[in-house]
Amino acid sequence: MRQEDRDRIEKVVDLKAPVSRVWRALTDYEEFGRWFRVRLDGPFEVGVTNTGNITYPGYEHMKWESVTEHMEPERRFVFSWPPSALDPETTYSDDAKVVVEFRLQPIEGGTRLTITETGFLQFPESKRLEVLRSNQEGWDIQAKNVAAHVAS
């Protein structure tokens, strides 16, 4: 596996909904919570930390913590989360973060959504592949969830 393949996940999904609809599903914290299965305590705002609880079956014990990094309306939404959220036994630097980026592009009949998650090289090598695989599976599920959500 190449080094960059161990540091990133990229998922591209074509959605049958206009960019404005997909943008709202991604950036309205209540809508995001419905398809992502998380109860967030407040809206996404650049520079603000969001907290909440995962509501996805089997993961209800997990807390949500993210920082909204960037919001470019109807084009790009970026948040980050601390690696300690998945690996509390390891000590990470205060500035360690995993970054999730959603890019939206209009296409005929809807929106192309590209989801990229980076920052996996921060995890200890003994845990990295497991975290990468788990998150890849998670994004496969979440891509289906957002597609169903914006189609309804």
Backbone as CSV, one residue per row, in Angstrom:
resi,resn,N_x,N_y,N_z,CA_x,CA_y,CA_z,C_x,C_y,C_z
1,MET,0.846,-1.180,0.000,0.000,0.000,0.000,0.891,1.243,0.000
2,ARG,0.600,2.165,-0.900,1.382,3.405,-0.971,1.128,4.256,0.264
3,GLN,2.104,5.105,0.600,2.015,5.961,1.785,0.747,6.815,1.755
4,GLU,0.452,7.459,0.619,-0.720,8.332,0.569,-2.021,7.546,0.683
5,ASP,-2.018,6.267,0.283,-3.211,5.436,0.412,-3.487,5.085,1.869
6,ARG,-2.469,5.171,2.716,-2.645,4.890,4.138,-3.019,6.145,4.916
7,ASP,-3.081,7.285,4.228,-3.385,8.528,4.913,-4.717,9.131,4.490
8,ARG,-5.405,8.518,3.535,-6.618,9.162,3.033,-7.646,8.146,2.568
9,ILE,-8.881,8.583,2.663,-10.021,7.873,2.102,-10.681,8.862,1.162
10,GLU,-11.052,8.409,-0.012,-11.809,9.276,-0.913,-12.981,8.493,-1.459
11,LYS,-14.155,9.072,-1.353,-15.393,8.447,-1.800,-16.121,9.441,-2.688
12,VAL,-16.481,9.022,-3.897,-17.218,9.878,-4.829,-18.586,9.256,-5.048
13,VAL,-19.618,10.082,-4.880,-20.981,9.592,-5.066,-21.773,10.636,-5.850
14,ASP,-22.502,10.164,-6.843,-23.372,11.040,-7.627,-24.773,10.979,-7.022
15,LEU,-25.277,12.144,-6.651,-26.562,12.243,-5.971,-27.609,12.844,-6.894
16,LYS,-28.815,12.333,-6.812,-29.913,12.827,-7.640,-30.643,13.942,-6.903
17,ALA,-29.897,15.008,-6.659,-30.455,16.176,-5.975,-29.598,17.374,-6.356
18,PRO,-30.206,18.568,-6.395,-29.429,19.757,-6.738,-28.401,20.088,-5.648
19,VAL,-27.382,20.830,-6.032,-26.306,21.207,-5.116,-26.862,21.874,-3.864
20,SER,-27.851,22.748,-4.027,-28.408,23.456,-2.866,-28.998,22.485,-1.849
21,ARG,-29.628,21.421,-2.327,-30.226,20.417,-1.437,-29.135,19.626,-0.708
22,VAL,-28.098,19.244,-1.424,-26.990,18.485,-0.820,-26.265,19.363,0.195
23,TRP,-26.037,20.616,-0.167,-25.371,21.544,0.760,-26.138,21.627,2.077
24,ARG,-27.447,21.763,1.996,-28.261,21.854,3.212,-28.156,20.562,4.030
25,ALA,-28.159,19.421,3.369,-28.052,18.138,4.077,-26.714,18.004,4.806
26,LEU,-25.671,18.611,4.241,-24.340,18.537,4.843,-24.142,19.551,5.957
27,THR,-24.677,20.749,5.799,-24.284,21.845,6.690,-25.343,22.279,7.691
28,ASP,-26.589,21.867,7.523,-27.592,22.117,8.550,-27.386,21.020,9.594
29,TYR,-27.016,21.405,10.800,-26.600,20.410,11.791,-27.698,19.403,12.135
30,GLU,-28.957,19.809,12.068,-30.040,18.869,12.368,-30.233,17.875,11.223
31,GLU,-30.162,18.369,9.981,-30.263,17.462,8.832,-29.070,16.521,8.787
32,PHE,-27.865,17.073,8.986,-26.658,16.251,9.036,-26.836,15.130,10.065
33,GLY,-27.367,15.494,11.204,-27.577,14.512,12.264,-28.515,13.390,11.880
34,ARG,-29.540,13.711,11.079,-30.495,12.670,10.673,-29.845,11.611,9.795
35,TRP,-29.102,12.013,8.777,-28.527,10.991,7.899,-27.223,10.414,8.439
36,PHE,-26.440,11.213,9.156,-25.164,10.732,9.696,-25.365,9.936,10.985
37,ARG,-26.519,10.146,11.616,-26.879,9.511,12.874,-26.007,10.010,14.026
38,VAL,-26.143,11.307,14.253,-25.474,11.967,15.374,-26.402,13.074,15.867
39,ARG,-26.452,13.267,17.165,-27.215,14.378,17.741,-26.209,15.457,18.123
40,LEU,-26.193,16.537,17.339,-25.252,17.626,17.579,-25.892,18.685,18.470
41,ASP,-25.044,19.323,19.281,-25.522,20.321,20.231,-25.750,21.702,19.627
42,GLY,-25.253,21.934,18.405,-25.428,23.252,17.806,-24.990,23.261,16.360
43,PRO,-25.187,24.402,15.690,-24.900,24.499,14.257,-23.398,24.502,13.937
44,PHE,-23.110,24.183,12.687,-21.739,24.261,12.184,-21.403,25.728,11.937
45,GLU,-20.315,26.206,12.516,-19.815,27.553,12.283,-18.301,27.467,12.216
46,VAL,-17.702,28.130,11.236,-16.248,28.078,11.066,-15.549,28.499,12.356
47,GLY,-14.608,27.666,12.779,-13.821,27.933,13.969,-14.461,27.469,15.265
48,VAL,-15.676,26.945,15.183,-16.409,26.533,16.381,-16.352,25.012,16.535
49,THR,-16.201,24.561,17.784,-16.215,23.132,18.088,-17.652,22.672,18.262
50,ASN,-18.011,21.591,17.567,-19.318,20.961,17.714,-19.163,19.736,18.607
51,THR,-20.132,19.543,19.465,-20.156,18.363,20.317,-21.508,17.688,20.162
52,GLY,-21.565,16.458,20.607,-22.815,15.721,20.536,-22.590,14.258,20.837
53,ASN,-23.575,13.446,20.448,-23.517,12.009,20.667,-23.859,11.279,19.384
54,ILE,-23.099,10.230,19.107,-23.403,9.361,17.973,-24.698,8.616,18.307
55,THR,-25.591,8.492,17.345,-26.837,7.757,17.549,-26.885,6.500,16.690
56,TYR,-25.820,6.234,15.938,-25.757,5.053,15.074,-25.751,3.801,15.952
57,PRO,-26.631,2.830,15.678,-26.710,1.630,16.518,-25.339,0.960,16.713
58,GLY,-25.031,0.704,17.959,-23.756,0.079,18.313,-22.665,1.077,18.654
59,TYR,-22.901,2.358,18.331,-21.889,3.393,18.572,-22.429,4.498,19.491
60,GLU,-23.558,4.239,20.130,-24.197,5.262,20.963,-23.314,5.722,22.120
61,HIS,-22.342,4.919,22.498,-21.429,5.271,23.591,-20.399,6.323,23.166
62,MET,-20.282,6.576,21.874,-19.259,7.494,21.375,-19.744,8.935,21.369
63,LYS,-18.863,9.827,21.771,-19.131,11.265,21.741,-18.686,11.814,20.384
64,TRP,-19.331,12.880,19.961,-18.940,13.591,18.737,-18.217,14.859,19.149
65,GLU,-17.075,15.098,18.514,-16.375,16.370,18.665,-15.733,16.691,17.328
66,SER,-16.054,17.860,16.800,-15.448,18.293,15.543,-15.289,19.804,15.573
67,VAL,-14.384,20.284,14.737,-14.203,21.724,14.556,-14.503,22.026,13.094
68,THR,-15.385,22.975,12.843,-15.678,23.371,11.473,-14.512,24.217,10.978
69,GLU,-13.858,23.743,9.920,-12.663,24.383,9.387,-12.967,25.362,8.254
70,HIS,-13.957,25.003,7.407,-14.186,25.797,6.197,-15.609,25.563,5.702
71,MET,-16.254,26.628,5.282,-17.571,26.529,4.651,-17.603,27.499,3.479
72,GLU,-17.585,26.954,2.299,-17.721,27.742,1.073,-19.056,27.330,0.462
73,PRO,-20.101,28.153,0.641,-21.457,27.737,0.300,-21.593,27.040,-1.044
74,GLU,-22.237,25.878,-0.959,-22.575,25.032,-2.105,-21.359,24.526,-2.872
75,ARG,-20.165,24.602,-2.260,-18.962,24.100,-2.920,-18.117,23.186,-2.022
76,ARG,-17.882,23.643,-0.766,-16.923,22.927,0.073,-17.231,23.121,1.551
77,PHE,-17.253,22.003,2.273,-17.482,22.003,3.715,-16.424,21.104,4.338
78,VAL,-15.708,21.622,5.338,-14.596,20.883,5.943,-14.716,20.943,7.461
79,PHE,-14.587,19.770,8.087,-14.466,19.744,9.547,-13.344,18.789,9.928
80,SER,-12.874,18.921,11.160,-11.824,18.030,11.658,-12.263,17.438,12.983
81,TRP,-11.634,16.321,13.326,-11.911,15.681,14.606,-10.603,15.160,15.185
82,PRO,-10.521,15.043,16.512,-9.279,14.595,17.137,-9.104,13.079,17.004
83,PRO,-7.890,12.606,16.686,-7.681,11.153,16.565,-7.937,10.408,17.869
84,SER,-7.843,11.102,18.988,-8.101,10.455,20.275,-9.557,10.004,20.413
85,ALA,-10.441,10.516,19.566,-11.843,10.087,19.604,-11.965,8.597,19.293
86,LEU,-11.120,8.090,18.389,-11.126,6.669,18.044,-10.056,5.884,18.781
87,ASP,-9.067,6.564,19.297,-7.918,5.905,19.918,-7.542,6.617,21.219
88,PRO,-8.373,6.480,22.246,-8.122,7.217,23.486,-6.896,6.743,24.266
89,GLU,-6.368,5.554,23.939,-5.201,5.037,24.664,-3.892,5.697,24.238
90,THR,-3.882,6.334,23.068,-2.665,6.959,22.555,-2.700,8.455,22.852
91,THR,-1.543,9.001,23.207,-1.436,10.439,23.437,-1.073,11.113,22.118
92,TYR,-1.880,12.072,21.715,-1.661,12.822,20.483,-1.343,14.264,20.834
93,SER,-0.662,14.937,19.936,-0.370,16.358,20.163,-1.684,17.146,20.138
94,ASP,-1.677,18.311,20.752,-2.883,19.131,20.825,-3.397,19.550,19.457
95,ASP,-2.502,19.630,18.465,-2.929,20.066,17.135,-3.198,18.898,16.182
96,ALA,-3.159,17.667,16.694,-3.446,16.500,15.852,-4.915,16.520,15.438
97,LYS,-5.171,16.249,14.162,-6.557,16.210,13.699,-6.672,15.381,12.434
98,VAL,-7.840,14.796,12.273,-8.227,14.102,11.055,-9.213,15.037,10.369
99,VAL,-9.035,15.235,9.066,-9.824,16.237,8.339,-10.776,15.552,7.360
100,VAL,-12.043,15.970,7.404,-13.074,15.485,6.491,-13.486,16.652,5.601
101,GLU,-13.436,16.413,4.299,-13.817,17.455,3.334,-14.922,16.921,2.436
102,PHE,-15.958,17.726,2.267,-17.036,17.438,1.324,-16.938,18.472,0.209
103,ARG,-16.773,18.007,-1.030,-16.754,18.901,-2.191,-17.970,18.600,-3.056
104,LEU,-18.663,19.641,-3.464,-19.873,19.500,-4.266,-19.634,20.072,-5.657
105,GLN,-20.083,19.330,-6.642,-19.937,19.769,-8.028,-21.242,19.459,-8.761
106,PRO,-21.818,20.479,-9.430,-23.040,20.194,-10.185,-22.739,19.287,-11.373
107,ILE,-23.596,18.309,-11.580,-23.500,17.426,-12.748,-24.908,17.319,-13.333
108,GLU,-24.992,16.776,-14.517,-26.305,16.599,-15.128,-27.139,15.675,-14.245
109,GLY,-28.305,16.144,-13.837,-29.202,15.330,-13.025,-28.929,15.377,-11.529
110,GLY,-27.960,16.226,-11.088,-27.737,16.278,-9.650,-26.403,16.855,-9.229
111,THR,-25.789,16.188,-8.263,-24.570,16.687,-7.630,-23.561,15.559,-7.466
112,ARG,-22.333,15.825,-7.811,-21.240,14.900,-7.495,-20.661,15.341,-6.158
113,LEU,-20.719,14.442,-5.183,-20.189,14.696,-3.848,-18.914,13.873,-3.678
114,THR,-17.823,14.564,-3.391,-16.556,13.899,-3.112,-16.254,14.071,-1.634
115,ILE,-16.122,12.958,-0.946,-15.825,12.945,0.492,-14.379,12.483,0.637
116,THR,-13.558,13.295,1.291,-12.157,12.943,1.512,-11.872,13.065,3.000
117,GLU,-11.243,12.037,3.540,-10.819,12.068,4.945,-9.326,11.799,4.973
118,THR,-8.567,12.672,5.625,-7.111,12.554,5.685,-6.612,12.699,7.120
119,GLY,-5.402,12.194,7.335,-4.765,12.331,8.642,-4.518,11.024,9.358
120,PHE,-4.598,9.918,8.653,-4.470,8.608,9.287,-3.033,8.242,9.653
121,LEU,-2.052,8.933,9.063,-0.653,8.634,9.405,-0.333,9.013,10.842
122,GLN,-1.191,9.794,11.485,-0.987,10.157,12.893,-1.217,8.975,13.827
123,PHE,-2.033,8.019,13.383,-2.316,6.863,14.222,-1.098,5.953,14.283
124,PRO,-0.873,5.309,15.426,0.239,4.364,15.502,0.081,3.300,14.409
125,GLU,1.190,2.878,13.841,1.141,1.919,12.746,0.362,0.660,13.117
126,SER,0.424,0.265,14.380,-0.277,-0.943,14.829,-1.801,-0.795,14.752
127,LYS,-2.304,0.434,14.722,-3.747,0.677,14.699,-4.235,1.292,13.392
128,ARG,-3.320,1.807,12.600,-3.677,2.605,11.427,-4.573,1.869,10.443
129,LEU,-4.206,0.659,10.067,-4.963,-0.072,9.056,-6.381,-0.368,9.546
130,GLU,-6.514,-0.710,10.816,-7.831,-0.984,11.383,-8.715,0.270,11.347
131,VAL,-8.156,1.420,11.730,-8.914,2.678,11.718,-9.281,3.049,10.281
132,LEU,-8.332,2.911,9.366,-8.570,3.234,7.955,-9.688,2.368,7.382
133,ARG,-9.633,1.065,7.625,-10.668,0.157,7.116,-12.030,0.464,7.730
134,SER,-12.051,0.711,9.024,-13.304,1.012,9.707,-13.927,2.290,9.142
135,ASN,-13.116,3.315,8.953,-13.644,4.568,8.428,-14.053,4.439,6.964
136,GLN,-13.339,3.628,6.194,-13.732,3.386,4.797,-15.119,2.751,4.758
137,GLU,-15.322,1.746,5.594,-16.645,1.109,5.666,-17.699,2.119,6.113
138,GLY,-17.323,2.959,7.075,-18.249,3.985,7.555,-18.663,4.945,6.456
139,TRP,-17.697,5.394,5.634,-18.041,6.325,4.553,-18.854,5.642,3.461
140,ASP,-18.663,4.344,3.247,-19.519,3.623,2.294,-20.974,3.687,2.769
141,ILE,-21.171,3.460,4.071,-22.517,3.514,4.655,-23.063,4.939,4.605
142,GLN,-22.231,5.918,4.988,-22.709,7.307,5.037,-23.031,7.852,3.647
143,ALA,-22.292,7.418,2.638,-22.606,7.841,1.267,-23.996,7.376,0.867
144,LYS,-24.341,6.147,1.239,-25.695,5.633,0.958,-26.731,6.399,1.766
145,ASN,-26.389,6.712,3.027,-27.327,7.452,3.880,-27.641,8.836,3.319
146,VAL,-26.596,9.574,2.902,-26.846,10.914,2.385,-27.595,10.848,1.059
147,ALA,-27.292,9.843,0.242,-28.011,9.694,-1.040,-29.496,9.478,-0.795
148,ALA,-29.828,8.608,0.148,-31.231,8.348,0.464,-31.889,9.582,1.059
149,HIS,-31.156,10.287,1.891,-31.699,11.473,2.558,-32.061,12.571,1.564
150,VAL,-31.161,12.878,0.638,-31.439,13.979,-0.300,-32.425,13.574,-1.384
151,ALA,-32.634,12.284,-1.587,-33.579,11.813,-2.601,-35.012,11.827,-2.066
152,SER,-35.153,11.882,-0.752,-36.517,11.801,-0.175,-37.214,13.151,-0.157
